[in-house]
Amino acid sequence: MTKVWHEPGKWIMNPVNFTEAVTADFDAPKEAFVLDSTIRKMTGTPGCPYSAEGAVEICRMADAIGVKYVEVNLVHGPLPANEKLLGMFEAIAREDFDFTLVGTAWARDKSTIDDAINAGADGVCIGVGPLTSSDISEGLEALAYARDKGMKVATGLGGRIEHMFPEAIAERVNEISDQQLMYVGIHENTGATSPEAWRYIMKASRGLMTEEARAIPIVPHIHDMLGQATMAACAAVTGGAGGVDVAMNGIAIHCGLAALEEVVMCLEMLYGIDTNIDLSLLNEYSRVVTEHTEIPVHPNKPIVGEHAFICELEPFVKAVLEAREQGTERVHPFAPSLVGGRNVIAWGENTQLGPATEVKLRQMGLPHDEDSVNRVIEAIKADLSERDGYPLYLTEEEVEELSQRVLG
């Protein structure tokens, strides 16, 4: 997506976003790829009843929207792979996907690398050891072992970013820059780093790297403990991160991972950075993940919540109705169809002035004079007075039925 703040009928952003005054400190790539950890986080989310069949359906959607990598935990912390995980991974690997399927493995135990290979992985992610360790020979040996078996390889820095400094990050990436790495992950479970600090750490680290090391994409993996993950991930990209490690609907332990749908929309809309993601499929992907994880999405969640595009205030409802007549959409700040959504309208305490109801009745082919409008509004008020608890509004379908009943 080009850096255009306004595309009529599609989006309206703030033009200041793209001014030199704002972007002068950026070191952003033109494109940032998506590493999709939805499956990885699904298997680690407390109480999630995942299945191989559901994982395959989720991966089909990940492939359809255009993610570059799908990373799946075969080892998780101190836990080795088990039959359920391996069976799920094998089911995914049997499908013909365009993304690179990555399994996690331990450097200290080469059998975990073999598990990933035997399960059908395209690549493995192997930690090379904590930044506090000067001896990473075991990690380098494990990476070489995997490459010798035809595997693509990636690694993490073996520590949390809240314990890292740019000098240490740069030193380690320089040290492993000859390992033919797909990416280097930097993980943060605590949300302890501000977006501004993420940008600084990325810029400063890359400024200390060799040219060879700078060619390796750094990928932030940020949990949402303070509600900061989306913008922290975007800030990391504006500091030079080559990709983002995200999960659909933000599912994960520790308040969730940076949400795929939010991060890609912010990168595209607010920063003009191409993610190569088919935005129109985001809502469908969200529904598939919800179906197969049984983890509900908050109705007001950005991009994919059921009520992400709901309007109940009189002028907003009227604007949606009039836009339909013109074959357009209410853009606030982007058209819902851009992400596979739609504008939803309702009648509640804030939709009782008349103009929106008048337009609705006219569009239904019903009388829409002042008396007819008032009769319908009074019926809406009566209906609302008998309701108790959320949601205290009538859906558009309910208003249609009520209007037919009142006006015949």
C-alpha positions as CSV (number, residue, x, y, z in Angstrom):
1,M,0.0,0.0,0.0
2,T,1.4,3.4,-0.9
3,K,1.7,6.2,1.6
4,V,-1.7,7.8,0.8
5,W,-3.6,9.2,3.7
6,H,-6.9,9.4,1.9
7,E,-8.4,6.9,-0.6
8,P,-12.0,8.0,-1.3
9,G,-14.5,5.4,-0.2
10,K,-11.8,3.3,1.5
11,W,-10.0,5.1,4.2
12,I,-9.2,8.5,5.7
13,M,-6.1,8.8,7.9
14,N,-4.3,11.8,9.3
15,P,-1.9,13.3,6.7
16,V,0.5,14.2,9.4
17,N,1.3,10.5,9.7
18,F,3.4,10.7,6.6
19,T,5.2,14.0,7.1
20,E,8.9,14.3,7.4
21,A,8.5,15.7,10.9
22,V,6.9,12.4,12.0
23,T,8.9,9.9,10.0
24,A,12.4,11.5,10.2
25,D,13.4,9.1,13.0
26,F,12.1,6.0,11.2
27,D,14.2,3.3,9.7
28,A,11.2,1.4,8.3
29,P,11.4,-1.2,5.5
30,K,9.0,-0.8,2.6
31,E,7.6,-4.3,3.4
32,A,7.2,-6.3,6.6
33,F,6.4,-10.0,6.5
34,V,4.0,-11.8,8.8
35,L,5.2,-14.7,11.0
36,D,1.9,-16.3,12.1
37,S,2.0,-17.8,15.6
38,T,-1.7,-18.5,15.8
39,I,-1.2,-22.3,15.9
40,R,1.7,-22.0,18.3
41,K,-0.3,-19.8,20.7
42,M,-3.4,-21.9,20.3
43,T,-1.6,-25.0,21.7
44,G,-0.3,-22.9,24.6
45,T,-3.4,-21.0,25.6
46,P,-4.9,-22.4,28.8
47,G,-8.0,-24.5,28.2
48,C,-7.9,-24.3,24.4
49,P,-9.5,-27.5,23.0
50,Y,-7.4,-27.6,19.8
51,S,-7.5,-30.4,17.2
52,A,-5.5,-31.4,14.1
53,E,-8.5,-30.7,11.9
54,G,-9.0,-27.2,13.3
55,A,-5.3,-26.5,13.0
56,V,-5.4,-27.4,9.3
57,E,-8.4,-25.1,8.7
58,I,-6.6,-22.3,10.5
59,C,-3.5,-22.8,8.3
60,R,-5.6,-22.8,5.2
61,M,-6.8,-19.3,6.2
62,A,-3.2,-18.2,7.1
63,D,-2.1,-19.3,3.6
64,A,-5.1,-17.6,2.0
65,I,-4.3,-14.2,3.6
66,G,-0.6,-14.5,2.6
67,V,1.5,-15.0,5.7
68,K,5.1,-15.9,5.0
69,Y,5.8,-18.2,8.0
70,V,3.7,-20.3,10.3
71,E,5.6,-21.3,13.5
72,V,4.3,-24.1,15.6
73,N,5.6,-25.2,19.1
74,L,6.8,-28.8,19.0
75,V,8.8,-28.0,22.1
76,H,7.4,-25.6,24.6
77,G,9.5,-24.3,27.4
78,P,10.7,-27.4,29.3
79,L,8.1,-29.6,27.5
80,P,9.1,-31.9,24.7
81,A,6.9,-32.8,21.7
82,N,4.0,-35.1,22.4
83,E,1.9,-37.3,20.1
84,K,-1.0,-34.8,19.8
85,L,1.4,-32.0,18.8
86,L,3.3,-34.2,16.3
87,G,0.0,-35.6,14.8
88,M,-1.3,-32.0,14.4
89,F,2.0,-30.9,12.8
90,E,2.0,-33.9,10.4
91,A,-1.6,-33.0,9.4
92,I,-0.6,-29.5,8.6
93,A,2.5,-30.6,6.7
94,R,0.5,-32.9,4.4
95,E,-1.2,-29.9,2.9
96,D,0.3,-27.9,0.1
97,F,0.8,-24.4,1.5
98,D,2.8,-21.5,0.2
99,F,4.1,-20.4,3.6
100,T,7.1,-21.9,5.3
101,L,6.1,-24.3,8.1
102,V,8.5,-23.9,11.1
103,G,8.7,-26.2,14.1
104,T,10.5,-25.3,17.3
105,A,13.3,-27.5,18.6
106,W,16.0,-27.5,21.3
107,A,19.7,-27.0,20.6
108,R,20.5,-29.3,23.5
109,D,18.6,-32.3,22.1
110,K,18.9,-33.1,18.4
111,S,16.1,-35.6,18.6
112,T,13.7,-32.6,18.7
113,I,15.1,-31.4,15.4
114,D,14.5,-34.9,14.0
115,D,11.0,-34.7,15.4
116,A,10.3,-31.6,13.4
117,I,11.9,-33.0,10.2
118,N,10.0,-36.3,10.5
119,A,6.7,-34.4,11.1
120,G,7.2,-32.6,7.8
121,A,8.6,-29.2,8.7
122,D,10.1,-26.9,6.1
123,G,12.3,-25.3,8.8
124,V,13.2,-25.3,12.5
125,C,13.6,-22.5,15.0
126,I,16.4,-23.3,17.4
127,G,17.6,-21.0,20.2
128,V,21.3,-20.4,20.3
129,G,21.5,-19.6,24.0
130,P,21.0,-16.6,26.2
131,L,22.8,-13.3,25.5
132,T,24.5,-13.7,28.8
133,S,26.3,-16.8,27.5
134,S,29.5,-16.4,25.7
135,D,29.5,-20.0,24.5
136,I,26.9,-20.6,21.8
137,S,28.7,-23.6,20.2
138,E,25.9,-26.0,21.1
139,G,23.4,-23.7,19.3
140,L,25.6,-23.3,16.2
141,E,26.1,-27.0,16.1
142,A,22.3,-27.6,16.2
143,L,21.7,-25.1,13.4
144,A,24.4,-26.8,11.3
145,Y,22.8,-30.2,12.0
146,A,19.4,-29.0,10.8
147,R,20.8,-27.3,7.7
148,D,22.8,-30.5,6.8
149,K,19.4,-32.3,6.9
150,G,18.0,-29.9,4.4
151,M,16.1,-27.7,6.8
152,K,15.8,-23.9,6.7
153,V,16.7,-22.5,10.1
154,A,15.7,-19.6,12.3
155,T,16.6,-18.7,15.9
156,G,15.6,-16.6,18.9
157,L,18.0,-14.6,21.0
158,G,17.5,-16.8,24.1
159,G,16.2,-14.0,26.3
160,R,13.6,-11.4,26.9
161,I,14.0,-7.9,25.4
162,E,13.4,-6.4,28.8
163,H,16.8,-7.8,29.8
164,M,18.6,-6.9,26.5
165,F,20.5,-3.9,25.3
166,P,21.2,-2.9,21.7
167,E,24.9,-3.6,22.1
168,A,24.2,-7.2,23.2
169,I,21.6,-7.8,20.5
170,A,23.9,-6.5,17.8
171,E,26.9,-8.5,19.1
172,R,24.9,-11.8,19.0
173,V,23.3,-11.2,15.6
174,N,26.7,-10.3,14.2
175,E,28.0,-13.6,15.7
176,I,25.4,-15.7,14.0
177,S,25.1,-13.7,10.7
178,D,26.7,-16.6,8.7
179,Q,24.1,-19.1,9.7
180,Q,21.7,-18.6,6.7
181,L,18.9,-17.6,9.0
182,M,15.3,-17.0,7.9
183,Y,14.8,-14.6,10.8
184,V,15.8,-13.9,14.4
185,G,13.0,-13.6,16.9
186,I,13.1,-11.3,19.9
187,H,10.6,-12.2,22.5
188,E,8.9,-10.2,25.3
189,N,6.3,-11.8,27.5
190,T,5.9,-9.0,30.0
191,G,5.1,-6.0,27.9
192,A,7.7,-4.1,29.8
193,T,9.1,-2.1,26.8
194,S,7.4,1.0,25.5
195,P,6.8,1.4,21.7
196,E,9.3,4.2,21.7
197,A,11.9,2.0,23.3
198,W,11.2,-0.8,20.8
199,R,11.9,1.7,17.9
200,Y,15.1,2.8,19.7
201,I,16.3,-0.7,20.4
202,M,15.7,-1.8,16.8
203,K,17.4,1.2,15.3
204,A,20.4,1.2,17.7
205,S,20.9,-2.6,17.3
206,R,20.9,-2.5,13.6
207,G,23.2,0.5,13.6
208,L,25.8,-1.7,15.4
209,M,25.4,-4.7,13.1
210,T,27.5,-5.6,10.1
211,E,26.0,-5.4,6.7
212,E,25.6,-9.2,6.6
213,A,23.8,-9.1,10.0
214,R,21.5,-6.3,8.9
215,A,20.2,-8.5,6.1
216,I,18.7,-10.9,8.6
217,P,15.1,-9.9,9.5
218,I,14.5,-9.2,13.2
219,V,11.0,-10.2,14.3
220,P,9.5,-8.9,17.5
221,H,7.2,-11.3,19.5
222,I,5.3,-9.0,22.0
223,H,2.7,-9.9,24.5
224,D,-0.1,-7.5,25.3
225,M,0.2,-7.2,29.1
226,L,-0.4,-3.4,29.1
227,G,-2.5,-3.3,25.9
228,Q,0.6,-2.0,24.1
229,A,1.5,-4.9,21.8
230,T,0.0,-3.6,18.5
231,M,1.8,-0.3,18.6
232,A,5.0,-1.7,20.1
233,A,5.2,-4.2,17.1
234,C,4.6,-1.3,14.7
235,A,7.2,0.8,16.4
236,A,9.7,-2.0,16.1
237,V,9.1,-2.2,12.4
238,T,9.6,1.6,12.0
239,G,12.9,1.0,13.8
240,G,13.9,-1.6,11.2
241,A,12.3,-4.9,12.2
242,G,11.8,-6.9,9.0
243,G,8.7,-8.8,10.1
244,V,6.2,-9.2,13.0
245,D,5.4,-12.3,15.0
246,V,1.6,-12.2,15.6
247,A,-1.5,-14.3,16.3
248,M,-5.0,-14.0,14.8
249,N,-7.4,-12.5,17.4
250,G,-4.3,-12.0,19.6
251,I,-4.8,-15.4,21.2
252,A,-2.0,-16.4,23.6
253,I,-1.2,-16.6,27.3
254,H,-0.1,-13.3,29.0
255,C,-3.0,-11.2,27.8
256,G,-2.4,-12.4,24.2
257,L,0.2,-11.8,21.5
258,A,0.1,-8.8,19.3
259,A,-3.0,-9.3,17.2
260,L,-2.3,-10.1,13.5
261,E,-5.4,-8.2,12.3
262,E,-4.5,-5.0,14.3
263,V,-0.8,-5.0,13.5
264,V,-1.2,-5.5,9.7
265,M,-3.9,-2.8,9.5
266,C,-1.9,-0.3,11.5
267,L,1.2,-1.0,9.4
268,E,-0.7,-0.6,6.2
269,M,-3.0,2.3,7.2
270,L,-0.9,4.4,9.6
271,Y,2.5,3.8,8.2
272,G,2.1,2.8,4.6
273,I,4.2,-0.4,5.1
274,D,3.1,-3.3,2.9
275,T,2.5,-6.6,4.7
276,N,1.4,-8.6,1.6
277,I,-1.7,-9.6,3.5
278,D,-5.1,-9.9,1.9
279,L,-6.9,-7.6,4.3
280,S,-10.4,-8.5,2.9
281,L,-10.0,-12.0,4.5
282,L,-9.2,-10.8,8.1
283,N,-12.7,-11.2,9.4
284,E,-13.1,-14.6,7.8
285,Y,-9.8,-15.7,9.4
286,S,-10.9,-14.4,12.7
287,R,-14.1,-16.5,12.5
288,V,-12.2,-19.6,11.6
289,V,-9.9,-19.2,14.6
290,T,-12.8,-18.5,17.0
291,E,-14.6,-21.6,15.7
292,H,-11.7,-24.0,16.1
293,T,-10.4,-22.6,19.4
294,E,-13.7,-21.8,21.1
295,I,-12.0,-18.6,22.4
296,P,-14.5,-15.7,22.0
297,V,-13.6,-12.4,20.5
298,H,-14.7,-9.3,22.5
299,P,-17.5,-7.7,20.5
300,N,-15.8,-4.3,20.4
301,K,-12.4,-5.6,19.4
302,P,-10.9,-3.6,16.5
303,I,-11.1,-5.0,13.0
304,V,-12.8,-8.3,13.8
305,G,-15.2,-7.8,16.7
306,E,-18.9,-8.3,16.0
307,H,-19.5,-4.7,16.9
308,A,-16.3,-3.2,15.5
309,F,-18.5,-1.3,13.0
310,I,-21.7,-0.8,14.9
311,C,-23.5,2.6,15.0
312,E,-26.3,3.7,17.3
313,L,-25.9,7.5,17.4
314,E,-28.6,9.2,15.2
315,P,-26.3,10.9,12.7
316,F,-24.1,7.9,12.3
317,V,-27.0,5.6,11.6
318,K,-28.4,8.0,9.1
319,A,-25.0,8.2,7.4
320,V,-24.8,4.4,7.0
321,L,-28.3,4.3,5.5
322,E,-27.7,7.1,3.1
323,A,-24.3,5.6,2.0
324,R,-26.1,2.4,1.1
325,E,-28.4,4.3,-1.3
326,Q,-25.3,5.6,-3.0
327,G,-23.6,2.2,-3.2
328,T,-20.9,3.2,-0.8
329,E,-20.0,2.7,2.9
330,R,-19.6,4.9,5.9
331,V,-15.8,5.3,6.2
332,H,-14.7,5.6,9.9
333,P,-11.7,5.7,9.4
334,F,-11.8,2.9,6.8
335,A,-14.5,1.0,5.0
336,P,-15.5,-2.2,6.8
337,S,-15.4,-4.2,3.5
338,L,-11.7,-3.5,3.4
339,V,-11.3,-6.1,6.1
340,G,-14.3,-8.3,5.2
341,G,-16.6,-6.5,7.6
342,R,-19.8,-4.4,7.3
343,N,-21.5,-1.5,8.9
344,V,-24.1,-2.5,11.5
345,I,-26.8,-0.1,12.8
346,A,-29.0,-0.3,15.8
347,W,-31.7,1.8,17.5
348,G,-31.3,2.7,21.1
349,E,-31.5,5.7,23.5
350,N,-29.3,7.6,21.0
351,T,-31.5,6.9,17.9
352,Q,-34.8,8.6,18.8
353,L,-34.6,12.0,17.2
354,G,-36.3,11.0,13.9
355,P,-34.0,11.6,10.9
356,A,-32.5,8.1,10.8
357,T,-35.8,6.4,11.3
358,E,-37.3,8.6,8.5
359,V,-34.6,7.4,6.1
360,K,-35.1,3.8,7.1
361,L,-38.9,3.9,6.7
362,R,-38.5,5.6,3.3
363,Q,-36.1,2.9,2.2
364,M,-38.5,0.2,3.3
365,G,-41.3,1.8,1.2
366,L,-43.3,2.6,4.3
367,P,-45.0,5.9,5.2
368,H,-42.3,8.3,6.6
369,D,-44.1,11.5,7.4
370,E,-43.6,13.0,10.8
371,D,-46.5,11.2,12.4
372,S,-45.4,7.8,11.1
373,V,-41.8,8.4,12.3
374,N,-43.0,9.4,15.8
375,R,-45.2,6.3,16.0
376,V,-42.3,4.0,15.2
377,I,-40.0,5.8,17.6
378,E,-42.6,5.5,20.4
379,A,-42.8,1.8,19.7
380,I,-39.0,1.5,19.9
381,K,-39.0,3.3,23.2
382,A,-41.7,1.0,24.5
383,D,-39.7,-2.0,23.4
384,L,-36.5,-0.8,25.0
385,S,-38.3,-0.1,28.3
386,E,-39.1,-3.8,28.6
387,R,-35.5,-4.9,28.1
388,D,-33.0,-5.5,30.8
389,G,-29.3,-5.7,30.4
390,Y,-26.9,-5.5,27.5
391,P,-27.6,-4.9,24.6
392,L,-30.2,-2.2,25.2
393,Y,-30.9,-1.6,21.5
394,L,-33.0,-2.9,18.6
395,T,-31.2,-4.4,15.7
396,E,-31.9,-3.2,12.2
397,E,-33.9,-6.4,11.6
398,E,-36.0,-5.8,14.7
399,V,-36.7,-2.2,13.7
400,E,-37.9,-3.5,10.3
401,E,-40.3,-6.0,11.9
402,L,-41.5,-3.4,14.4
403,S,-42.1,-0.8,11.7
404,Q,-44.1,-3.2,9.5
405,R,-46.2,-4.1,12.6
406,V,-46.8,-0.4,13.6
407,L,-47.4,0.9,10.1
408,G,-48.8,-2.1,8.5
